[in-house]
Amino acid sequence: VAGVDHLLSTVSSVAVSGFGTNVYAASQSGDAVVVFSRDVGTGSLTYLETERRTGLAKGFKGASDVIESAFGDYVFVTGHGDNAIAVFKRDFATGALDFLEAHADPVPGTSVLGSAAAVAISYDFSGGVYVVRTGSDTLTTFTADRCGNGTLGIDEQCDDGCLAGVANLCELADD
């Protein structure tokens, strides 16, 4: 794809969004996530943006894996070099990403997320996020924020039992 070839030379992981409208590529040497829009009919890609590890956006140095959340509202990227996982808020309409937060080792001096290599998510309402690291027997578990989980997350405007960004879900739940 024109304009991003240098970042694609060290891609370690690729994820397609749930509805097939976006593709996300984790660039190890670029410390970046490259975002494409995808034509669902033809499969052709158009470059949308690159999220780079700069300023406050941390947690994805040596980006090694990328995955979209079960409801399509977040994208998670493991940072092998940061010993962390970065969380991005995903725009439902465009697929564009906004850096939200990074999860690093919870206790200074520990290596729970050291060499974070791969991420998986649960496709149920639990919001489970699972990270494994290279060369260890460690599996770290997180719970993703979402509307309706009883906790007001840093990116939520609601927590009333409805899922953010999913049109008419509250109305369907009430029927």
Protein Blocks (a to p, Z undefined) as FASTA:
>chain_A
ZZilmmmmmccbdcddfkopaccdddfklopaddddddfknopacdfbdcddehjlghie
oiabdcddfkopaccdddfknopaddddddfknopacdfbdcddfbghiafkgoiabdcd
dfbfnopacdddehiabdcddddddehilpacfkbcbdehpaehiahklmmmmZZ
